[in-house]
Amino acid sequence: MSRTSAGTTPDVLVIGGGIIGLVTAWRAAQRGLRTAVADPEPGGGAAQVAAGMLAAVTELHYGEETLLRLNLASAERYPDFVAELEDATGRDVGYRACGTLAVALDADDRAHLRELHALQQRCGLRSEWLSGRECRRLEPMLAPGVRGGLRVDGDHQVDPRRLAAALVAACGRAGVVFHRAWAERLSVAGDRARGVVLADGTEVAAGQVVLAAGSRSGRLAGVPAEAVPPVRPVKGQVVRLSVPEAYAPFLSRTVRAVVRGSHVYLVPRESGELVVGATSEELGWDTTVTAGGVYELLRDAHELVPGITELPLTETRAGLRPGSPDNAPLLGPSALPGLLLATGHHRNGVLLTPVTGDVMGTLLTSGELPGEAHAFTPARFAPVGVS
């Protein structure tokens, strides 16, 4: 049986120490709940691969208008969230209100971008259509063939690695206890989640359990079938480059495009790092960095920004996004009493960090799910006739 340093069973045990699990634990601890996290490497996971685009507007897809509202709510909270986190830890999380430029390289891409602009306008979003010449005036390194683009000043960025490290520190300062091992099995008694058994055999009891294990959320043993979250791994490969001082400033904002049907983005950091991503591959649990994946990313990025081939290559990496059937998160109580879910954020995990923390903090302390999360309860995937 595991107990906190205060000698009592924790009120909340969070399974998963990625940014979603960490922000949940931090908010729970801030609200006075004795909180623990089970993860062998807190701050790891998908955050180590993610680019950190806070792109509620340029990430809009047809049919995802409901998710858009949650994304916008979280994006609006980001400046205050960052200020609070940096004040609590003294750590810079690399937040930049630099804006995003989405561009088109040929007539088909231009038509697609025009349709996206129309959708954004119907949704009341702020974006400005620019000619190719206007795009290149903003970002001189763009290819001469750019046909037009969308300027979205409200889509910003953060460094997920720094964000994760700051959240680990914030949790530590708030009294969160870390169990540095995988959760192997959920402990269930009296038709209620009671804790977990860790990989080292340690039993950790808790009043409430939050499953926030990202792409691994559906693999925890002991979870009743009706409560297993429908989360799958979606592989993403990224490339990191460095921008020598002689080439700086290379890009002043995030630049993204669709090239031959594949999405590519370039995210410049103030540190001189340039993140290029990302593939989207349904390959199960494979995290191999492949020559083909890296080639496609650099090929497409080169068509967008030809000068990229002069930059030093510093890292290639692959990670797993937690995808859900509708690409939206699962937030709230599961079908098993005592087991709550905060998973399935897919490509929006970094963006949705502030709102997820607020939603889960409120739920854990009051038992009530905030209205903004009602559309994202796990119950939406329950079989017909099961509530």
Helices and strands as residue ranges (DSSP letters): E 12-15, H 19-30, E 35-38, G 45-48, E 53-54, H 65-89, E 100-104, H 107-122, E 128-131, H 132-138, E 148-152, E 156-157, H 160-173, E 177-179, E 183-188, E 193-198, E 203-205, E 208-211, G 214-219, G 225-227, E 232-242, G 245-247, E 254-259, E 262-268, E 273-277, H 291-304, G 306-310, E 313-323, E 330-333, E 339-343, G 346-348, H 353-366, G 371-376, G 378-381
